[in-house]
Amino acid sequence: MLLSSSNVRQTAKGTQAPRERAKVRVKLDKRAYDILVRPGLLDEAGALATASLGITSGDAGGRTAVVVINPKVELYHGKKVYDSLEAAGFKVLPIVLVAGETYKTLQTVRRVYQTLYEANVDRQTTVFAVGGGVIGDLAGYVAATYQRGLSFVQVPTTLLAQVDSSVGGKVGVNLEDAKNLIGAFYQPRLVLIDPDTLKSLPFRERRSGLAEIVKYGAIYDREFFDLISSEADGLLRLSSPWLGHAIARSCEIKAKVVEQDERDEGMRAILNFGHSVGHALEAVTAYRIYRHGEAIAIGMVSACLIGEEIGITPPSVTAAICTTLKSAGFPIKPDERIYVNDLISMMAHDKKAIQGAVRFVLLPELGRATVGHSVSHDIVRAALLRQATV
């Protein structure tokens, strides 16, 4: 059941955080799976994975668990995951990769393929992606393509991955300066979200994830947007009682959208709000200046200004988005050294473009998005030039 953000306990002192909801179900017929959200889940990863795979608890029968992980995440969380999987009967094969968009390539995929081949893994193998979005996207693409498909479990450890990339089944890698151009739709068997992992994240990485949470409210749920606006500081500091709710609600919104449009042929495009300009910003700066959420924050403001230019987005919506993002410390305009024409040229190569024309997700009001707006380069240029002055 999809719960609204108003489904909370009321007291004489006002609205309090809701009781934690530990499970969100993504209903995709035979590809359905659960998203579990609960502190301490890393210690239960093995038992929960065997249950989702239909294996008797504690009896993985020596099946291989390929754990794709980066060095920092392994340092903080690797032992818990390895111990849990071994206790469930898995034979653990760690593959430690340097994270970062510049490493999310076919060359890295090839190296992982070679490791799997040399380890002689079979089709009973399960791939566990433990880390942020880059690890999840790359490990998921490997799982989707090696031996025509291995079981796949997402264990996201960053806020961005927990609320966005780990849910919905999009996996893939970058091609030179084109983000996620090579990929597949491949659903995980399970998503395990342990909010305790956020304690090891740098502040800037937490903030990057908050941008996607703001996006969900902006495109789908006005009450949720207002809640996130008021709780932004506490969420960033992991002190807000609404943290678990914010993660679960974000997953619920994405799950609801994915259930209606798994293969991104219609409604699912609303999830791309802010991403056309955001992805272009990441690409033209070689992924070295902006975190993903920072680029998406700037892209959401761009989309609002484009919407204003063509009479769809009221200025009050743009103002609300800007106020919320600035209160969380996000940049709301590109660095002055970035050329508008470079961004427009990059957007023409985006996988969402059709015959070179970029199609934008726009907001007629907070909490509702519309898709498929083909906008001329002149209008995009005018909006981006305006953005430089906000």
N, C-alpha and C positions, 0 to 999 in steps of 0.2 A: 504494500500500500504506500502511495506517495503521500507524505505528510506535509502540510503547509507549515510555514514558520510560525503561524499563529497557534499551532497545536502545542501549547506550553502550559505549565502550571501557573495559576494566578494566586497571589496572596495579597493580604492587606497592604503589604509594602510595595506591590507592583509585580511586574512580570519577572519571573525567574527562569533560569535555564531549564530546559526540559530534561526529563530522565533520558539517560543515554540509550540510544537505539543501536544495538550491536550488529544488526544485519540489514543490508539492503539487497534485494533480489533483482537481478537483471533478467528479465523474462524474454528469452529468445528461443523458445521451443527446446529443441535438443541441445542447443548451445547455451542454455541458461546457466547462470552461476551466481554465487553469493559474493558480496563484498562485506567483509567483517571489519568492524571498527571497534577496537577495544584496547586499552593499555595492557601491555604484557603479552600481546599475541605472538611476539617472536619466540617466546618460550614454548608455544604450542604449535609452531609451524608444521612440524612433522606429523603430529596427530591429526591436525585439521586437514593437511594435504592428503593423507591416506584416506580420510573420510570422503573428501570430494572426489577422489579417484576411484572410490569403490573398493579400497584395499582394507583388509581387516586391520584394526588399530594395532600398531606396533609390529606389523608383519608386512613390510614392504618387500620382503623376499629377496633382499640384496639388489633391488632395482637401483639404477643409478639416478641420483639427483644432481644435475648439473647446476651449480650455483654461479651465476654470472654476477659479479660484484666489483666495485672499485676499491682501491686500497684504503681510502679513508673510511668508507662504510664497513669494510672488513675489520678495520682496527676497532671501531666502536661496537659493531653488532655481529660480526662474522661468527664468533664463537657460539653465541646463543643459537644462531640459525643452524650451524653445523651440528652442534650437540643435539638439538631437537630432531633434526632429520635422521641422524644416526640412531637415536633412541627409538625412532619409528621403524628402523630396519633398512633405511636407505644407505647405499654406498655413495658417499659425497665426492663429487668432482668439482673443486672450485676452479673458476676461470676468472682471474683478476685482471680487469681492464682499466685503463686510464679513462675517466669520464670526460665529457665535454663534447659540444657539437662538432668540433673539428675532427674528432675521432669516430664520429658516427657515420662510418663509410663502408663501402663494399670491401675495402682492404681489411678492415677490422673483422668484418663478417667472415671473410676468407680464412683469417687466422683462427677464428673460433671453429669453423668447419673442420679445419685440419686437426685441431685438438680433439674434437669429437671422433673424427675418423681414427686417429691414433689410439684413442681410448676404447675403440671398438664398441661404442654405445649402440643399443638397439632401440626398437620402437616402443619399448616399455619405459624408456627414459623420460623423466620429467625435467623441464628447464625451469629453474627458479630465478627470477629477476629481482635482485635485492639492491635497491639503490634509487636513484632519481630517474627522471624521464628518459635520459639518453640510454641508460642501462636497460630500462624497460622496453624502449622502442627497438633497440638492437637485439636484445635477447629474444624478444617476441618475434622478430623477423627471422632469426635463426630457427626458432621453434617451428615457425610456419613453413619453412622451406627445407630443413634438413630431413632426409628420408621421407619427404612429402608430409611431414607434420608430426611433431612431438607434443605431448601434454605440456602445459605452460601455466605457471603460477606467478602472479605478480605480488611482490612484497615491497611496496614503495616506501621509501624512508624520508622523502622530502615532502613538504606541504604541497608543492606544485604537482608532483607525481600522484600524491594521495587523492587530490581532488580533480585531477584532469587526465593525464596521460595513461594512468594504470587502468582506467575504466573505458570501455567502449570498443576495444579490439583493434584499434589502429596501430599498426607496427610498421617500422621501416627505417630507412637510412637516407642520408643526404647524398646528392650528386653534385660535386663541386660546390657551386654557390646556390644550388636549388634545394631548399629544405624539404625533407620527407618525400622527394619525388619518386623514390623507389620504395615500394611497400606493399602491404596486404591488409585485408581485414581478417584477423585471427583472434578469436575470443579466448581469454584465459579460462582455466577451469575454476579458479578461485583468486580473489584479491584479499590480501591480509594487510590491514592498516593498523599499525601500532602508533598512536600519537606520542608515545614516549620517545620514539626515535627523533622527534623534532627538537628535543633538548640538545642534541649534538650539532644542530644546524647553525651556521653563522646567521646573524640577524638579517643580512641582505638576502639570503636564500629563503628565509621565512617570508620576507616581504614579497619576494618574487611569486610565491604561491598565493599570497593574498590577492594578487591581481586577478587570478582566475576565479576566486571566490566572489570578488566584486562583480566580475562578468556575469556569473550565474544570476545574481540578483538583478542586474541591469536588464538581462534578456528575458527573464522568466518570472521573477517574484519580487515585486516592489517592497513588500514587508521585509523580506530577507535582505534586500539592498539596504534598507533603512537600519536594520539590525547591525549589519556589518559596518556601516558608516559610524554607528555609535560605539561599536566595540573594537574598532580597528587597532587601537593601541594595545589593548589587553590581549587580542589575538596574536599580535606580533610578539608580545612578551610571554606568551603561553600562560598568562595568568587569568584569562577570561573564562568564566564557567561555561561560556558558549562555544568553546573550541571544538569539542566533540560534535556538537550539533552542527557547527559550521561545516565540518568535514562531511558528516553524514548527509546533510541537506544538499551540499554540492554534488555528492555522488548520486543522490536521489534524482536531482534535476537532470544530470547527465544520463542516468539510466533510463529515465522516462523518455528522453529525446531519442536515445539509441534504440530503444524498443520500437519506436515508431518509424525509424529510418536508419537501419543498421549500416547500410552501405553508402550513406552520405549522398543520397539522390534527391533530397528535398529538405525536410524540416531540420535535419541534423546540421545544416549549414549555419543555423543560428549560433552554434558553438564557436563559429569563426569570427564572432564580433571582435573587432580590434586586431585580427590576425593578418589581414592583408598588408597593412602598413607595418605592423609589428614584425612579421617575418622578413619583409624587405629591409627593415632597419637592422635586424640581426645579420642578414646576408651581406649588406654593403659594408658593414663594420667587421666582417669576418668573425662574428660571434665573440669578439674580444672586448667590446665596450659595455653592452647591455646584457643583463640577465634576461631570460625569456619573459618573465613577468613585467620587467621594466619596459621592454619593447612593446608588450601587449598593452600596458597602461597608456603609453604614448599613442598606440594604434587605436585605442578606444576613443581618445579625444579626437584623433583624426577623423574617425568614422562619424562622430557627432557633428563635427564641423562640415563634413561632406553632406551629411543629412540636412544641416541648416542651409547649405548652398542650394539644394534642390527642393527645399520646402517641406521636408519630412520630419526632421527633428527640431522640436522647439528649443530655443536658447536656454530655457530653464532646465532641460534635461542635460545639456552640455555643462551648465554651471554646476549641477548636482554631481555629475561624474568628476569634474575637475576638483571640486571641493573635497570629495571623498578621497580621491587619489592623492591630492596634496597633503591631506591630513595624515596619510600613511607614509609620507616621505617620497612618493613616486615622482619622477620627472613627468611633465605633461607635454613637453615638446622636444623634438630632436635636437641634438647638439648642433650649434650653428655652423659647424664645419661640414655637416652632411648636406649634400646638394639635393634639392627637390627632384631634379631631373634624374638623378641616379636612383632615387626611390621609385619613381614612376617606371623607369626602365626595368628595374628588378621586379616590380609587381606584374609586369606584362608576362614574365616567365613563371609566375606562381602557378601551382597546379590547379588553383581555383579559377584562373583566367580562361576565357573562351575566346579563341581567335584574337588573342592579345588584349581583349577588353577585360578589365578587372570588375568582378561582381562583388558588391559590398553588402554586408549585413548592417542595417540601420535601425534606429530606435524612434518610433513615433511617440513613445512614452516610456517612462521607466517601468520595467517589468514586462515589456513586450517588444519583440524584435521582428523585423520583416527581412526577407532574403531576396536575392536575385536582382539587386539594383545594379544595372550596368551603367557606369558613370564615365563620362569622357575624361580624357587626360587634362583638359583645360580646367574642368571643375575640380578635379583632384589637386591640380597645381594651385588653384586659387585657395582651396581649403588649407593646404599645407603652408602656404605663405601666410595665411591668417594665423595659423597655429604658432608660427615663429614669433608672434607678438603677444601671445596669451601670457 
